[in-house]
């Protein structure tokens, strides 16, 4: 009993207890954290080829080491890419937003300038510079495994205020805009949520799990397949557009009737 009591009050006992608590906390965190959607790993050849592509196409704005550049007045020419991850590169380059065609408040979508293999190599190089969101695995892009009803609820809560409930997009401030998201490649939809491009907030796995993002993709694909049951969609921009069309048609008919009645009276 005396030996046991002596060990209980040993100076190292508190340190051992703290270490055990830290190990237990780390294990629980690793076990309970949301599932990730990381795709395949990259080889050194991919990284080397991506570095050459980066130096030839991206270093002018982002710096030779992707550290970012500013002009003499302190304006940002290109932000640092260290830690943005492969998903950000795959989205920006895969949708043609990068390299930018011209400077402006927002990079516009256009036909991509790089092939899928070049985009993959460039993403591999940027991913090697620091940890960041990875390109999602195919299983999290399969809309058939998602729940469009639940995805619609998530979309309306988190996305509809900018992209509207039909995913048709909308205007923002200072010449910026939320682009349409219906008909977009599921991989790019997932990567946009994961990385938060342009003015979009970041929805990491701690905000929306990989399964949540898949449900949103299922909802957007359901909208795309359903189309507009009511006929012409008028851009799916809501009551303002619908009211404008209605008043234009009604006023045109009224004016036409007035002109016809006046001509008939003569």
C-alpha positions in Angstrom: 0.0 0.0 0.0 2.8 2.4 0.8 4.5 1.6 -2.6 1.2 2.3 -4.4 0.7 5.6 -2.5 4.2 6.6 -3.3 3.6 6.1 -7.0 0.3 8.0 -6.9 2.1 11.1 -5.6 5.2 10.7 -7.8 6.1 14.0 -9.6 5.8 12.4 -13.0 2.3 11.1 -12.3 0.6 14.4 -13.4 2.7 14.5 -16.6 1.8 10.9 -17.5 -1.9 11.7 -16.9 -1.7 14.7 -19.2 0.0 12.8 -21.9 -2.6 10.0 -21.8 -5.4 12.7 -22.0 -3.8 14.3 -25.0 -3.4 10.9 -26.8 -7.0 10.1 -26.0 -8.2 13.5 -27.3 -6.2 13.2 -30.5 -7.5 9.7 -31.1 -11.1 10.8 -30.6 -10.7 13.8 -32.9 -9.2 11.6 -35.7 -12.0 9.1 -35.3 -14.9 11.6 -35.2 -13.7 14.2 -37.8 -15.8 14.4 -41.0 -14.8 12.1 -43.9 -12.6 13.6 -46.6 -12.9 13.2 -50.3 -9.3 13.1 -51.3 -8.6 11.6 -54.8 -5.4 10.0 -56.0 -1.9 11.0 -54.9 0.6 12.6 -57.2 4.1 11.4 -58.3 7.3 13.4 -58.3 7.1 13.5 -62.2 3.7 15.2 -61.9 5.1 17.8 -59.5 8.1 18.5 -61.7 6.0 18.8 -64.9 3.6 21.1 -62.9 6.4 23.3 -61.8 7.4 23.9 -65.4 3.9 24.7 -66.4 3.6 27.1 -63.4 6.8 29.0 -64.3 5.6 29.3 -67.9 2.0 30.4 -67.3 1.5 31.5 -63.7 4.7 32.9 -62.2 4.2 36.4 -63.8 1.4 37.1 -61.4 1.9 34.6 -58.6 5.7 34.7 -58.3 8.3 32.1 -59.2 7.7 30.4 -55.9 3.9 31.0 -55.8 4.5 33.5 -53.0 2.3 36.1 -54.6 3.2 39.5 -56.2 2.3 43.1 -55.6 3.0 46.1 -57.8 4.9 49.3 -56.7 1.7 50.8 -55.3 1.0 47.7 -53.1 -1.8 46.4 -55.3 -2.0 42.6 -55.4 -1.1 41.2 -58.9 -1.6 37.6 -57.8 -2.2 36.1 -54.4 0.0 33.5 -52.8 -0.9 30.0 -53.8 0.9 28.3 -50.9 -1.7 26.2 -49.0 -4.6 26.7 -51.5 -4.4 23.0 -52.4 -5.0 21.0 -55.6 -8.8 21.6 -55.6 -8.4 25.3 -56.0 -6.1 24.9 -59.0 -8.2 22.2 -60.6 -11.3 24.5 -60.3 -9.7 27.8 -61.5 -7.7 26.2 -64.4 -10.3 23.6 -65.2 -13.1 26.2 -65.7 -10.8 28.5 -67.7 -10.9 31.2 -65.1 -7.1 31.0 -64.8 -5.0 32.2 -66.5 -7.1 35.3 -66.5 -8.0 36.8 -69.9 -8.0 40.4 -68.5 -7.8 42.0 -65.0 -11.2 42.8 -63.5 -13.4 42.5 -60.4 -13.9 38.8 -61.1 -12.4 36.1 -63.2 -14.9 35.0 -65.8 -15.5 31.4 -66.9 -14.1 30.6 -70.4 -12.8 27.5 -72.3 -9.8 26.1 -70.4 -6.4 26.8 -71.8 -4.8 23.7 -70.4 -5.6 20.0 -71.0 -6.8 17.8 -68.1 -3.4 16.3 -67.8 -1.7 19.7 -67.6 -4.3 20.9 -65.1 -3.6 17.8 -63.0 0.2 18.4 -63.1 -0.2 22.0 -62.1 -2.5 21.0 -59.2 0.2 18.5 -58.1 2.8 21.2 -58.0 0.7 23.7 -56.0 -0.4 20.9 -53.6 3.3 20.1 -52.9 3.9 23.7 -51.7 1.6 23.3 -48.6 -1.4 21.3 -47.3 -4.8 22.3 -48.7 -8.1 21.0 -50.1 -7.6 18.0 -52.4 -9.4 17.2 -55.7 -12.4 15.1 -54.6 -12.8 11.4 -55.1 -15.3 10.2 -57.7 -17.6 8.6 -55.0 -18.4 12.0 -53.7 -19.3 13.3 -57.1 -21.9 10.6 -57.9 -25.3 12.3 -57.8 -27.0 8.9 -57.8 -25.7 8.3 -54.3 -26.8 11.7 -53.0 -30.1 12.9 -51.6 -31.5 15.8 -53.7 -34.2 16.7 -51.2 -31.6 17.1 -48.4 -29.3 18.8 -50.9 -32.0 21.3 -51.8 -32.4 22.2 -48.1 -28.7 22.7 -47.7 -28.5 24.8 -50.9 -31.4 27.1 -49.9 -29.8 27.7 -46.5 -26.3 28.3 -47.6 -26.3 29.2 -51.3 -29.6 30.6 -52.6 -29.0 34.1 -51.3 -26.4 34.6 -54.0 -27.1 31.9 -56.6 -30.9 31.9 -56.1 -33.0 28.8 -55.3 -32.9 27.7 -58.9 -29.1 28.0 -59.2 -29.4 30.6 -62.0 -26.9 33.0 -60.4 -27.3 36.7 -59.6 -25.6 40.0 -59.4 -23.4 41.1 -56.5 -21.7 44.5 -55.7 -18.9 46.3 -57.4 -19.2 44.4 -60.7 -19.1 41.0 -59.2 -21.7 38.2 -59.6 -22.6 34.8 -58.5 -22.4 32.5 -61.6 -25.0 29.9 -62.6 -24.3 26.5 -61.0 -26.8 24.4 -62.8 -25.2 22.3 -65.6 -21.7 22.7 -64.0 -19.4 19.7 -63.8 -20.0 18.1 -60.3 -16.3 18.1 -59.6 -16.1 21.9 -60.1 -19.2 22.4 -57.9 -17.6 20.4 -55.1 -14.3 22.2 -55.5 -16.0 25.6 -55.4 -17.7 24.7 -52.1 -14.4 23.4 -50.7 -12.2 26.3 -51.7 -14.5 29.4 -51.9 -13.4 31.0 -55.2 -13.9 34.7 -55.9 -16.5 36.0 -53.5 -17.8 32.7 -52.3 -17.4 31.6 -48.7 -15.4 28.4 -47.9 -17.5 25.4 -47.0 -14.9 23.0 -45.6 -15.7 19.5 -44.3 -16.2 21.0 -40.8 -19.1 23.1 -42.2 -20.5 20.8 -44.9 -19.3 17.2 -45.0 -18.3 15.4 -48.2 -21.8 13.7 -48.1 -23.5 17.1 -47.7 -21.7 18.4 -50.8 -22.7 15.3 -52.7 -26.3 16.0 -51.8 -26.0 19.6 -53.1 -24.7 18.2 -56.4 -27.6 15.7 -56.5 -30.0 18.7 -56.0 -28.4 20.7 -58.8 -28.5 17.8 -61.2 -32.2 17.2 -60.3 -32.9 20.8 -61.3 -31.0 20.4 -64.5 -32.9 17.3 -65.4 -36.3 18.7 -64.4 -36.0 21.9 -66.4 -38.8 24.4 -66.2 -42.2 22.6 -65.6 -44.1 25.9 -66.0 -42.8 26.7 -69.5 -40.3 29.5 -70.3 -38.1 30.1 -67.2 -37.4 33.8 -67.9 -33.9 33.2 -66.5 -35.3 31.8 -63.2 -34.6 35.2 -61.7 -37.8 35.5 -59.6 -40.8 37.8 -59.4 -39.0 40.9 -60.6 -38.3 39.4 -64.0 -41.7 37.8 -64.2 -43.4 41.0 -63.3 -41.4 42.9 -65.9 -42.4 40.5 -68.6 -46.0 40.5 -67.5 -46.3 44.3 -67.4 -44.6 44.7 -70.7 -47.0 42.2 -72.4 -50.0 43.7 -70.7 -49.1 47.3 -71.5 -48.3 46.4 -75.1 -51.8 44.8 -75.4 -53.5 47.7 -73.8 -51.7 50.2 -76.1 -52.5 48.1 -79.1 -56.2 47.9 -78.1 -56.3 51.7 -77.6 -54.7 52.4 -81.0 -57.1 49.9 -82.7 -60.2 51.4 -81.0 -59.1 54.9 -82.0 -58.5 53.9 -85.6 -61.9 52.1 -85.7 -63.7 55.2 -84.3 -62.5 57.3 -87.1 
